[in-house]
Amino acid sequence: MSDTPARLLKLLSLLQTPREWPGGELAERLDVSPRTIRRDVDRLRDLGYPVEASRGSVGGYRLVAGAAMPPLLLDDEEAVAIAVGLRAGAGHAIEGVDEASVRALAKLEQVLPSRLRHRVSVLQNATVPLTRGDGATIAPRTLTTLASAATGRERLRFAYRSGDGTRTKRQVEPYRLVSAGQRWYLVAYDLGREDWRTFRVDRVGEPYATGARFAPRPLPVEGTGSDGSDAESGDAARYLSLSMRRMKPERRMKPELCLDVWFGAPAEFVAARLPAHLGAPEPDGEDGCRLRTSCTDSLEWVALRLALVDCEFSVQGPPQLVEYLESLGARLTRAALPSSRRRGSADKDRPPADPEQG
């Protein structure tokens, strides 16, 4: 990589991962000599980035927290505001706050000075979020630990509580974090069971990186064995969706909804606007697609998600969802009427007054 500014940005991006990078590995990643890496590290130090070097036969570099924020074009107040916002969103698995946001939080906390890290913790502990739904809260530190280990290809150990309450110790090679609407999941290769597994992050306890590096394994996709092709984050989401479909329905807290929905838009358009855990729709006709899947989400949440796709759609099942959409549609229609007519419509639905009551 001969473009020095681009190479420096790439080097900085690698160093912001919370791990130590051997000089030879950085040189290989950037396709330059170890001597060039040493010069580039000196350039970053001159710019104010606190890059620490370790001695030894191999030698390595890592970005550490300095006495002040590195020049990220953020002042202290902005850094604290961003960290608090990312922590609040990540802890509740709000859709849209996905793995990229968790990685950003991990990078930011990696270089926050201790005085700012303390302010972030104080602010978060002093606020109570008002949330709805059954999405469990998660400690942001748990998410950042998992995200950092997956990015740095570092093995993890953690305690895990299964759905029936059984507690086990796990050692895994983390692959990806996936946000599934109201919950976070970790897709990882379980070394003890010698197979791929998905873990609900709200059931993960005391995670820590072991320091042991690993070469990433190919994630098996449907129709292939363990030697399937390499997968990106989209494949991790599809793998999670398939795993959830194969789960046995026993011990589920909510009844399962078997969805059959037709959309008047291309499959790519619809898939980009649906939560990953609902799966991908299949093309159906020239300009439409169809989603057949199952989930344990509430009727209200599913109805809202379908409407937010922003195209024509028709629900074939289940009947309770059809009924709820009819009721919701009538209510929304009344809400759009002028105030006088809206009051009149509401009066029609109101039961007559009891003449015996004053």
N, C-alpha and C positions, 0 to 999 in steps of 0.2 A: 504494500500500500504506500505509494509514493507521495500522495497528497498529505502534507504534514498536518494542517488543521483538521482534516477528516480523521486522520489517524489518531490525533490527540483526543478527539471527541470519542472515538471508539475505545481507546485505552481508558479514558475516564469512565465510560459506561461500564466497562468490565471491572474496574477497581471499585465502583460503587456497590458491587455485589459483596455482601458481608462474608468474605473469605480471603485467604491469602493466595495470590497467584504466583507460581514459580515463573522466573524470568523467561525460561525456555518455552513455557506454555504460552505466555503472552506473545513472544516472538513468533511462535508458530501460528497463533490466531491472527496476528496482524501481518504475517508474511514479511517480516523484517528480521534483522540480526539482533542478538541480545545487546550489542553495543548501542543500536538505535533505541531500544527500549530504555536503556539507562539514560540516554540523552532526553528522551521524551518525558521520563519521570522527573528529571531535573527541570524541564520546562513547566510541568504542572506545579511543581513546588514553587517555582518563581511566580506563578499565577496565584499562589496562596492555598493550593490544595495540599492538605497534610498527608502525604504519601510516606508510609513507613516501610523501610527495607529490613529484612531479616538476614542474618549471616548464616553461613553453612555451605555445604557442598553444592546444593541446588540454589538456594537463595530465593527470596520471594518478596512481593510487594502487596500492600493492602492500604486502603484509605481508612484513616482513623479520625475520631472526633478531635478537633483542635480546640484552641482556646477561644475561637470565634467561628462563626459560620463560614464555610468556604464561599467563594464568590459565585453564588447561584442566582444572583440578582434578587435575593430575598433579604429583607431586614428581619430582625428578631420577631417583631409582631406578626409579620406575614408567615414566617416559618412556624410559629406557634399555632396560628390560625389554621394553616394547612394541615398540620399534624393532628390537631384536635378534630377537624372535620373528617379526615381520612379514618381516624380511629373510631369515631362515632358511626360512620357508615359501614366500615368493615366489620365491626362487632355485631351488627345485626343482619348481615348478608343481604343488604338492600339490593335489589336487582339494578344493574347498571354500575354498581361498585364492584367491579370484577377483579380478576387476578392482577391485571395491570395496575389497578389502584393499590392493591395490597403490596405489590412489588415497589411502587413509588413510596409507600409508607415505610417499607423496610429500608430503602435507600436513604430516606430523609432521617429516620431515627438513627441510622448508622453514623451519621456525621453531626447530629445535634450535640452541641456542648451540654454538659451536665446541668448547667443552670437553666437552659431552655427545656431540656427533657423533664426537669422537675416541674417547671411551670405547666407543661402539657399534662402531666399526671395530676397535678392539683386541680387544673381546670376540669378535666374529665371526671375526677372523683367528686367534684362539687356540683355536677349537673346530673339530672335524672331524665333520660329520654322517655317520651310517651310513645309507646309502640303498640301495634295491634297484630293479631295473628299468632301462629304457633311457632314462628321462627325463633329458635333459641339464640340467646346472646353468646358471644364468643369473645374471649380476651384478645385484644388486638395483638398482643405479644405472641400468642399462639399462632395467629395467621402469619405474622411476619417471620416467625421462626420456620414455619413450613414453606413459605414462599422463598425464603433465602436458601434453604437447603435444596429445594427443587431447582432453583436457578444455578446454584453453585455445584450441583451434582454431588451432594454430600449425604451420606446415610443418616437416617434418623432413628432414634429410640423414643418410644412414648408408651404411656399406659392407655388402654382402650377399654371402654365399656360398651358391650354389645346391647342390642335391643332388649334382650331378656335379663340384663343386669350382670352378665358374666364379665369379669374383669381379667384382662390378659396384658402381657407385656409384648410389644411388637418392635421389630427392627425392620425397616423398609428402605427401599430406594425410591424416594419421592419423584413423581413424574410431573403432575400438574395439580393445581388447585382449580376447582370448578364451582362457580356460583350457580346454584339451581333455584333461583327465585328467592325462597325464604331460608335457604340453608347453604352452607359451604360443604364441599366434599373434597377429599384428597384421593387422587388416583395414584397408586403406588404398587411397586412389586414387593410382596411380603417375603422376606428371606426365610423365615421360619416355616412358612407353608409352601414355599417354592411356587408361587402363583401370583397373579395380579389380583388386587383387592381395591375396593373403594371404602373409604372411611368417612363417617360423618364427623366433621371437625368439632362440633359441640360435644362429642363424646371422647375427644382426645385430651389426655392430661399429661402434664409435665413433659412436653416434647423438648428434646435437645439434640443438637447435631453432634455426631460422634467424631467428626474430623476425618473419617474414612471416605475417600473419593470413589466414584464408580463410573463405569462407562454406561451410558444410557442404553437400556434394552428397547427393542422395537415393541411398541404397544400392539397387542393382537386386536385386529378388527374383525367384525363379523364375516365368517366365511374363510378365515385364515387361522393358522395355528400361531404358536409363539414366535414364528419366524416371519410374521407379517411385516408390511412396510412401515417405515418410520412415520410417526403421526405428529401433527401439531396440536394446538389447543383445541381446534374443532374436533379432531378425532378423540381427544380426551372427553369432550362433552358427549360425543356419540357413544363412547364406551360406557360412560356413566349412565346414559339413557338406557342402553341395552341391559346393563346390570340391574337397574331399577325395575325393568320389565320382568327380569327373571326372578326377582325376589318373591318368596312365598308370601301370600297374603296374610298368613297367621301373624297375630300380635300387632297388626296395623291399628292405629288409634282411630282412623277415619275410614268410612266405606270408600271403596274404589269407584271412580267415575270412568266409564268406558266411553271415550269421546269419538264421535264420527262427525267431522266438520268439513264442509266444502267451502273453498275460498275462490272468489272471482279474481285471482291474481296469480302470477307465476310462482312456482314453488320457492325459488330463490328469494323473491320479495317477501313472502310470508315467513320463511324460515329465519330471515334476518330480524324479524319483529316478534318472534315467539321465544319464550324461555327455553333454554337448551334441554331441560329435563322433560319437556313435552315431546321431544323428538322432531324429526324432519318430515314435512308433508311430501306426498308423492304427486307427480304431475297427473292431472285428470282433465282431459280435453285440451283444446288449443290454448286457452287463456286461463285455465284454472288448475287447482290442485286440491288434494284431499288429505286430511290428517286423521289417522286412526291410531289412537293411543289410549293409555290409561294413566290416571294420576289420583292422588289422595288429597288434592287441594279443595278448598271450599268452592261451592257454586258461585258465590259472589266474586271470588278472585278469578275464577276461570272465565266468567262472563265479561269481566272488565278486560282481561288480557285479550280475549277474542276481539272485542270492540276496538282495542288499541292497535290492532293490525292495520286498521285504516283502509279497509276494502270491503266489498260486498262478501257476505258469508252466509251459509245456511247450515244450521245444526240439525243433523239427522238423529242424534242421540247423545246422551241419555234423555229419557222423557222429563226428568226433573229439571234438567238444564233448559230444555225447550220451554217448560212452564215458567221457569224463573225469568228467562229472557222476554217472554210475552208480558209478564207483569212489569218487568223493568222498562220495557219499551213503552208501555202505556203510561207509566209514571213519568218518563222522560218527555213524552209527547205533551202531557199536561203541564209539565214545567215550562215548556216553550210557548204556551199560550199567553195572550195578554192577561194582565192581572185580574180583570173583572171576570173573564171567562174561566181563568184558572180557579178562582174562588167558587164559581158556579159549579165546575166539574167536581171540585173537592166536596161541595155541599151534597152533590148527588150520591157520593159514596159514603157520606156520613149517616149513621143510623138516626131515625127520627127521635126527637127529644121525648123523654118520659113525662107525660102530663102530670104525674103525681109528684114530680120534683119541682121545687121552686127555683 
